[in-house]
Amino acid sequence: MRRVRCESRGGPLFVEETPVPEPGPGELLVRAEAIGVTLPVVRKVTEAAEPGPLGGEIAGEVRAVGEGVTRFDTGDRVTGLCVGHGYADFALLHEAMASPVPAGARAVDAVTLVRGGLVALGALAAARPEPGETALVTAAASGVGHLAVQLARTRGAGRVVGAVSDPAKADFVRGLGADHVVTYGEDSWGAPVDYALDAVGGELLTPALGALAPGGRLVAYSSGGGTVRAYDLLVGAKSVIGYQTARIARGKPELYERWREELWRLFAAGEIEPVVHGEFTLADAAKAHGEIEARVNRGKVVLIP
């Protein structure tokens, strides 16, 4: 089978031939139909001190199961987060990280909707939104952000503001349901909001925090780091909440499963639409990463083996 690897910081990415892996205890061998490209994996290539497997979101058909697997069988279509080699024709997916793909749903819809949607729903839950409150979503055109804009509306937001890196993305974000779109460099992001979902971090934390109304909440779920001054929280009675999806998956699996079911229900009802920015072959994985590095993507970047 083909597999994409990276052997040094910054790349290059290359395709190699390797044997199809055997599923171990609790694992599924999945024939990948679609692979979601994420910012953390892109950063693993550009920033990690040591190269490692390129994991990520995958969707496809189960071809074999390991010892102890009880929820799935060969022929099932699944999606989930692969922590090993995911940029490949075949990948190993732990049963606990897998969920079924409904009949009729495309693999690209699954990798766009489920993991990104779970992050967006979890960040929203951490913000504790009240009906009619105003929401701000940074990286609003990204794989997670474009779902967060839509989900904020389904959770009762009275006004949704999308923040983007490039004004060329404004029409796309408005088409998702945002009432107002701002770019990161603007002096003002308009009327204050009740909560913000921040996927960027770093220097953007300051303006995102400044966009909050008194008593506002900022949910930080980015891998981009950044610091916040305690005084800035004190004077506005604001709060910053860190969110990590893995903690919910491990500690509250029942809630995690309810969120999955909610995402597919909203998708089936046409209330949210996962958008695919572009589909790339395994040989073009570097180009796919480049789309995210350049911040030009509108929706999800996907590899198709």
C-alpha positions in Angstrom: 0.0 0.0 0.0 1.0 3.7 -0.3 1.8 5.8 2.8 2.9 9.4 3.2 5.9 10.0 5.4 8.0 12.9 6.7 11.5 12.2 7.9 12.7 15.7 8.8 11.3 18.9 10.3 9.7 20.9 7.5 9.4 18.0 5.1 9.5 17.0 2.4 6.5 14.7 2.4 7.0 11.6 0.2 4.9 8.5 -0.7 6.4 5.1 0.1 5.3 1.6 -0.5 4.8 -0.4 2.7 2.9 -3.6 3.8 -0.7 -3.3 4.8 -0.7 -3.3 8.7 -2.4 -6.0 10.8 -5.0 -4.8 13.3 -4.0 -5.4 16.9 -6.3 -5.9 19.9 -9.1 -3.3 19.8 -8.1 -2.0 16.4 -9.9 -1.8 13.0 -8.1 -2.0 9.7 -9.8 0.7 7.5 -9.5 1.0 3.8 -9.4 4.8 3.6 -11.8 6.6 1.3 -11.1 10.1 2.7 -8.5 11.6 5.0 -9.0 15.0 6.7 -6.0 17.3 6.9 -5.7 19.2 10.2 -3.7 22.2 11.4 -2.1 20.1 14.3 -0.7 17.6 11.7 0.5 20.4 9.5 2.3 21.9 12.5 3.7 18.5 13.3 5.6 18.6 10.0 6.6 22.3 10.2 7.4 22.6 14.0 8.0 19.2 15.6 11.6 18.5 16.7 11.3 14.9 15.6 9.3 13.5 12.7 6.4 11.2 13.5 3.4 9.4 11.9 1.0 11.7 10.1 -2.3 10.8 11.7 -5.7 12.5 11.3 -9.3 12.0 10.6 -10.1 9.1 8.3 -13.3 7.6 6.8 -13.7 4.3 5.0 -14.6 0.6 5.1 -13.5 -1.8 7.7 -11.5 -4.6 6.1 -10.4 -6.5 9.2 -10.8 -6.3 13.0 -8.5 -7.1 15.9 -9.0 -9.3 18.9 -11.7 -7.9 21.3 -13.5 -5.6 18.8 -17.2 -5.9 19.5 -18.9 -2.8 17.9 -17.8 -3.2 14.3 -17.3 -5.9 11.7 -15.8 -6.1 8.2 -17.8 -4.2 5.6 -18.9 -1.5 8.1 -18.2 2.2 7.1 -16.6 4.2 9.9 -14.9 7.5 10.6 -12.6 8.5 13.4 -9.3 9.9 14.6 -6.2 7.9 13.6 -3.2 8.6 15.9 -0.8 6.5 13.9 -0.1 6.5 10.1 -3.3 8.0 8.7 -2.1 9.4 5.4 -2.3 6.0 3.7 -4.4 3.6 1.6 -5.1 1.5 4.8 -4.9 2.8 8.4 -5.4 1.4 11.9 -8.2 3.0 13.9 -8.9 2.1 17.5 -12.4 1.0 18.1 -12.9 3.6 20.9 -12.1 6.4 18.4 -14.4 5.1 15.6 -18.1 5.9 14.9 -20.4 4.6 12.1 -21.0 6.5 8.9 -24.7 6.5 8.1 -25.9 4.9 4.9 -25.8 7.3 2.0 -23.3 9.7 3.6 -20.1 10.3 1.7 -16.7 9.7 3.2 -15.7 13.3 2.6 -18.8 14.4 4.5 -17.8 12.2 7.4 -14.2 13.5 7.8 -15.4 17.0 7.4 -18.3 16.8 9.8 -17.5 14.5 12.7 -14.2 15.4 14.2 -14.4 19.1 13.4 -18.0 19.2 14.5 -17.2 17.5 17.8 -14.5 20.1 18.5 -16.9 22.9 17.6 -19.8 21.5 19.7 -17.4 20.9 22.6 -16.1 24.5 22.5 -19.7 25.7 22.3 -20.7 23.7 25.3 -17.7 25.1 27.2 -18.9 28.6 26.5 -22.2 27.8 28.2 -24.2 29.9 25.6 -27.6 31.3 26.5 -30.4 31.7 23.9 -30.0 35.1 22.1 -26.4 35.7 23.1 -23.9 36.9 20.6 -21.0 34.7 19.4 -17.6 35.3 17.9 -15.8 32.6 16.0 -12.2 33.0 14.9 -10.7 31.1 12.0 -14.3 31.1 10.8 -13.5 29.7 7.4 -11.5 26.8 8.7 -12.4 23.1 8.9 -13.7 23.6 12.5 -14.6 27.2 12.3 -17.0 27.0 9.4 -18.9 24.4 11.4 -18.8 26.4 14.6 -20.4 29.4 12.8 -23.3 27.1 11.8 -23.6 25.3 15.1 -23.6 28.6 17.1 -26.8 29.5 15.2 -28.4 26.1 15.9 -27.6 26.6 19.6 -29.6 29.8 19.6 -27.1 32.6 19.0 -28.8 35.9 18.3 -25.8 37.3 16.4 -22.7 35.5 15.0 -19.5 37.3 14.1 -16.9 35.5 12.1 -13.2 36.6 12.3 -10.9 35.7 9.3 -7.4 36.3 8.2 -8.4 37.6 4.7 -11.3 39.7 3.6 -11.7 37.5 0.6 -13.2 34.9 2.9 -16.0 37.2 4.1 -18.6 36.2 1.6 -18.0 32.5 2.3 -18.4 33.1 6.1 -21.6 35.2 5.6 -22.9 32.3 3.4 -22.6 30.0 6.5 -24.9 32.3 8.5 -22.6 34.9 10.1 -24.2 38.3 10.5 -20.9 40.2 10.5 -17.3 39.3 9.4 -14.1 41.0 10.6 -10.5 40.6 9.7 -7.8 40.1 12.3 -6.0 43.4 11.6 -9.1 45.7 12.1 -8.9 48.1 15.0 -12.4 47.3 16.1 -14.4 44.0 15.8 -17.7 45.8 16.2 -20.2 45.5 19.0 -19.1 43.4 22.0 -20.0 39.7 22.0 -21.0 37.4 24.9 -18.7 34.6 24.1 -15.8 33.8 21.7 -14.6 30.5 20.3 -10.9 30.9 19.5 -9.1 28.5 17.2 -6.0 30.7 16.6 -4.4 31.7 19.8 -1.1 33.6 19.9 -1.3 37.3 19.4 -5.0 37.0 18.4 -6.0 36.3 22.0 -5.7 40.0 22.9 -8.2 41.3 20.3 -10.5 38.3 20.9 -10.6 39.0 24.6 -11.1 42.7 23.8 -14.2 41.8 21.7 -16.0 40.4 24.8 -18.7 42.3 26.6 -18.3 42.5 30.4 -18.8 39.0 31.8 -17.9 37.4 28.5 -16.3 34.0 28.0 -13.5 33.1 25.7 -13.0 29.4 24.9 -9.5 28.6 23.8 -9.1 25.4 21.8 -6.1 26.3 19.6 -2.7 24.7 19.6 -1.2 28.1 18.9 -0.5 29.0 22.5 -0.6 32.6 23.7 -0.9 34.4 27.0 -3.6 36.5 28.7 -3.0 39.2 31.3 -5.0 38.5 34.5 -5.8 42.3 34.8 -7.6 42.2 31.4 -9.9 39.5 32.9 -10.4 41.3 36.2 -11.5 44.7 34.8 -14.2 43.2 32.6 -15.1 40.2 34.8 -14.2 38.0 31.8 -13.1 34.4 31.7 -10.9 32.2 29.6 -11.8 28.5 29.3 -9.4 25.9 27.9 -11.1 23.2 25.9 -9.7 19.8 24.7 -11.8 17.3 22.9 -9.7 14.3 23.9 -10.6 14.9 27.6 -14.3 14.5 26.7 -13.7 11.5 24.5 -11.8 9.8 27.4 -13.8 10.9 30.4 -17.3 11.3 29.1 -17.8 8.9 26.2 -21.6 9.0 26.5 -21.6 12.8 25.9 -19.2 12.3 23.1 -21.6 9.9 21.4 -24.6 12.2 21.9 -22.7 14.9 20.1 -21.9 12.6 17.3 -25.5 11.7 16.9 -26.5 15.4 17.1 -24.1 16.2 14.2 -25.5 13.6 11.9 -29.1 14.6 12.8 -28.4 18.2 12.0 -26.6 17.2 8.8 -29.6 15.0 7.7 -32.0 17.8 8.5 -29.9 20.3 6.4 -29.2 22.5 9.4 -25.5 22.3 9.0 -23.4 21.8 5.8 -19.8 20.5 5.9 -17.9 22.2 3.2 -14.9 20.6 1.4 -12.3 23.2 0.3 -10.4 20.8 -1.9 -9.6 17.2 -2.5 -6.0 16.1 -3.1 -4.2 12.8 -3.8 -1.7 11.3 -1.5 1.0 12.4 -3.8 -0.2 15.9 -3.4 -0.2 15.9 0.4 2.3 18.7 0.5 0.0 20.9 -1.6 -2.8 20.1 0.7 -0.7 21.2 3.7 0.2 24.3 1.8 -3.4 25.4 1.5 -3.7 25.4 5.3 -0.3 27.0 5.9 -1.2 29.8 3.5 -4.6 30.2 5.3 -6.5 30.1 2.0 -8.8 27.2 2.8 -12.6 27.7 3.0 -13.8 24.6 4.7 -12.0 21.2 5.0 -8.9 20.1 3.1 -9.2 16.4 2.3 -6.9 13.7 0.9 -8.4 11.0 -1.4 -6.3 7.8 -1.7 
